[in-house]
């Protein structure tokens, strides 16, 4: 899903709580062809692609292409990994 798709009404100001964080925000930079190897998280996480093109995959068969503004919720205890097609910057909120 993309952040632009979250708001469906035509109002000049809108807010929407997307995720409750207990641990904070981590920035991730992946250069083209770089991979973040398979791992798990102990808590739910919210991953947002700020720039670039990244593939998110998990052991449940999910494969999502993330572009600027796209996000995905990451389930705890599910193995997942990232592969960058282009130089990319992401925010991980846990």
Secondary structure, 3 states (H helix, E strand, C coil): CEHHHCCCCCCCCCCCCCCCCCCCEEEEEECCCCEEEEECCCCCEEEEEEECEEEEEECCCCEEEEECCEEEEECCCCCEEEEECCCEEEEEEC
